[in-house]
Amino acid sequence: MRGIGKANFKLTYKNKLIIIFVLVAFLPSFLMQYVTYMNSTQAMKAKINEQVNYNLIQTNKSLDAVLTEYEDTLYQLIINDDVVKSTPKLLHGSDFDQLVASDVLQQIFAGYSNSKKGIRRITYFDNNGNVLVSYDKTTGSSWSQERDGTPFLLIMKLNDMRQNPLITVTEKAKTDGGEAYYIFHIARKLFGISSGQLERMGYIVMDLDESVLSEACTVSLPNAPTSGISSANFLMDASGNLISFPEKEKIGASFFSLLDAEHSDVSPLPEQAAVMGQPSIMNYYPNEKTGWTIVNVTSEAKMFSEMYAMQKITIWTGLAMLSVSILLIVYFSGLLTKSIRTIVSAMQQTEHGNLNVKLDDTSGDEMSIIASSYNKMMATINELMERTKQAVQKQKESDIRSLEAQINPHFLYNTLDSINWMAIEKEEHEISRMLKGLALILRYSVSSSNQMVPLARELEWLEQYLFLQKTRFSDSFQYYVHMQPGLQQAPMYKLLLQPFVENSILHGFAGRKSGSELHIRFLTEDESSLCVEIEDNGCGMDEAVVRSILLAEARDAAEASSGIGIRNVIERLQLYYGERAHCRIESVRGRGTRVNLIMPLCREGNS
């Protein structure tokens, strides 16, 4: 069941091509669009914030200028000669003098009220907060003379007022008809000369429409990128209460009540929040004259409306292009894989025994080369199968004849012995010695090839082999055998060392006439391990060649060039001893090779 499930999820070559084409064609584009969108959004935010901050700086200057202008107007009123002369009479004169002084001040207040837009009322309070003279530009009437008509908080602020003018926050008021409006106050102390001494005569309070503040906060910048973007400036005091706001009924409310629930408490002023349900970006600028804060709120939806529109257009255009591209990719990938499907179909028929399938190889592309090679391969297979049939028949006959003509190994030993005696008779003692060594090697190799022998016997055979090789190569190398005492009778498997020795002689010493040395050492690493070290000073090997030998990547080459083969020895070690045997090869190009064979040490009587 698992095999069936996995097979159902295998992708065909055509589907893989489609997926690769789609990913290569559109994934970079989508990533680029995303990065571009994020960068442009951040750049736009930074640019707008820069312009808004400049706007706030200009708004702050405008607010200071407007308030300073009304402060100067109030100051001009206070130092007016008629006001200076009339106030002592109003406070200390006779009833007639007070009436005349009140009329004079009323006319002066009326003149100043009508001199500037936004002045709603001018009121003269005594030191106790009683209204002495008041002029309201809207109604033309005086403010109530009763103490109860004077705002209590304003009285307290007037009493605490120092030399600088007092500017109050906005408050709600009502006309005689009950219509609500919003005003704020600018007040100054009034001084005069009475009985030859400087005396504080009270306070002059100027009531100004909230529109003075809202107009001062509305600064239009030429060529500003915020044009067309929903953006507004308003004022709040140090407690977060609104002083000036586009929606007048919100004046006096807390600024934080306009924000979403996450920022609905008095916390550090947020840079982004939902203001009255609209996601917005906020910037702040403090006004040092009043202690108020100018707030700019910019709607994110309006700010990024054009970008959102372009984003939607880009998405729909991208989807349309993706659909068309997928159709084209499917069509062309079908054309590309048609030849592959034909070849796969032919191979499936071949798998079921039809060896006469031929492919069309006239397309002229790479697939035609594969088709042509397939046709040639099938023709060769058919030819080989025919030859195999004939060879099998001939092999049967040959086997019978070879059994009849099989040569007994003793025939070879007797023949070598006869040649040896012929050499002795002719006094060719060197040839005789070589023949004896070859006979010993041959007899040792073919008898009980997978048996364990004492180390001394394996060494005796190895020295015969080294003698023949040394004679063969005209004494171009020297060999040295080092054995730790007590190891002569240690058993080991036959023919484990010859491939490494042969590799050193044939490859390590290749092309060298003299100076080559081969050291073979037998020693114990510990009480249970035997180490055979084969070291030469030959040409050495690269690390890649050593790795390939150990990983069996060059098994065929090793066997062809090293007799039984180095890799074969490694596999025999694993077969004989399992994980207890190891082979380490260290080689440096131009400096030689050292092989360490580590195997369990079997003492006499122990397996």
RAZIWO-V493419 format. One record per run of one state. SS is the DSSP state (h for helix, s for strand, l for the rest). FROM is the first residue (numbers start at 0). LEN is the number of residues. If there is no record, write none. Layout:
# RAZIWO-V493419
SS:FROM:LEN
SS:FROM:LEN
This chain:
# RAZIWO-V493419
l:0:1
h:1:7
l:8:4
h:12:66
l:78:2
h:80:12
l:92:2
h:94:21
l:115:3
s:118:7
l:125:5
s:130:6
l:136:10
h:146:3
l:149:2
h:151:9
l:160:5
s:165:2
l:167:3
s:170:4
l:174:5
s:179:15
l:194:2
s:196:13
l:209:1
h:210:7
l:217:13
s:230:6
l:236:4
s:240:4
l:244:3
h:247:3
l:250:3
s:253:1
h:254:4
l:258:2
h:260:3
l:263:8
s:271:4
l:275:2
s:277:9
l:286:6
s:292:7
h:299:4
l:303:1
h:304:47
l:351:14
h:365:39
l:404:4
h:408:17
l:425:3
h:428:18
l:446:5
s:451:3
h:454:18
l:472:4
s:476:7
l:483:7
s:490:3
l:493:4
h:497:11
l:508:7
s:515:11
l:526:2
s:528:8
l:536:6
h:542:8
l:550:4
h:554:7
l:561:4
h:565:15
l:580:1
s:581:7
l:588:3
s:591:9
l:600:1
s:601:1
l:602:5
